[in-house]
Amino acid sequence: QENGKKLLDIIDALHRLEGVERIRISSIEPTTVPDGILERMTDSQHKLVPFLHLPVQSGSDTILQKMKRRYSVKEYAHEVHQAWKKVEDICIGTDVMVGFPGETEAQFLQTQNLLQDLPIHYFHVFPYSSRPGTPAQRLEDQLDPNQIRERAAKLRNLSRKKRRHAHRKLIGTTQQVLFEARKTDGSQSGYTANYTRVMLREDSGKDLCNQMIPVQITHLGDGLVYGSPTI
């Protein structure tokens, strides 16, 4: 619907439902972010959490055009910066594809540099693979699979570094964590409002699933964030 009004109507309807504590948009195209989304995230009374997953796919305008994407790198970066400036503590994630037919080393570096420079917390990296019957299969300059794997590994390493950097900033803070899982050893995990997974190592004897409680973030380990309940 025009200007994303239908999406906003759905979000507001969910907001009014009793028993719904949080609303999160899982993924949305950068060209379809409706006016009003960021304003709802900044409203402390609204249940829409400060999280956006905006697929970028490539940091090269040439590759984006080959992919038939309807946005430029500049337009994508504008959306990310707008969200970062307007919404405190927002977490922004993205999807990126490496090794699309014809992707040069310079174009890959454009993608790598864009992801390094933008305030993005993490990215899902997808190595291109030829699929029978797809338009991309007919494109020339298919890349060597080993080269694709090397590029994917570089971006995944960068994503881990950016995620760790974001996690370190949480140490010492208290976050509202909505718990979702409890293991047989008694450890439990849940998510902060901006979609950071938090682990409780100690067994409190209570199943916290579907409960939201304040947790002080204490340390990092094995790529995870750990904390202790403050109540």
Secondary structure, 3 states (H helix, E strand, C coil): CHHHHHHHHHHHHHHCCCCCCCECCCCCCHHHCCCCHHHHHHCCCCCECCEEECCCECCCHHHHHHCCCCCCHHHHHHHHHHHHHHCCCCEEEEEEEECCCCCCHHHHHHHHHHHHHCCCCEEEEEECCCCCCCHHHHCCCCCCHHHHHHHHHHHHHHHHHHHHHHHHCCCCCEEEEEEEEECCCCCEEEECCCCCEEEECCCCCCCCCCCEEEEEEEEEECCEEEEEECC
